[in-house]
Amino acid sequence: MDFAQARHNMVEQQIRPWDVLEFELLDVLSEIPREHFVLPEHQAVAYADQALPLANGHAMPEPRIVAKMIQALNIKKTDRILEIGTGSGYQTAVLQHIYGNNVYSIERIFELHQLAKKQLRSVGASLVRLAYDDGYVGLPVEAPFDRIIVTAAAPELPLALLQQLAIGGRMVLPLEEANGVQYLWLIEKTPHGFHETCVQEANYVPLINEQDEEF
């Protein structure tokens, strides 16, 4: 399979049509080998417009969702970024290739944490600060963060993450309504409170609170 051509097709046919037009982001998505981050049996569909399963019931979201979330954050080179849910490391690799060593990422599933470390090294993205911990509580010892990106859905905004967001910062995350429908939300923190914008529908695994199980 020609993975380079598949990456090109992914960008041109899936991501650009969703109004993801940030040039550097598109360039990196054209370069990162997504086939390295999926299970071996799914390499042939690594660039398909679909979520792909990972260990422990988790999944990689569609490439266009990854791109949409990153673009919504409007990240600057000097921003400190916290990712909740490393997964297999694909989105983490995209962030690190664009924004360097200001990326922190937390994963609560040990198998995925170990897999991400291996995969990130394989694509030259070893500068990410990875943590094996409860993403629900964030990373308070490194706070505040300018940008927070969450890859699991909660029924309401997690207070701990809001507290770790810097003034002027942005967080993007999926929230699940009582009827089970999920939407991606962009949260902007101002000196006077929070501004919330709905980005689009989503479909993520639940955000887990280690103390209360599913949040």
Disulfide bonds with the S-S distance in Angstrom:
none
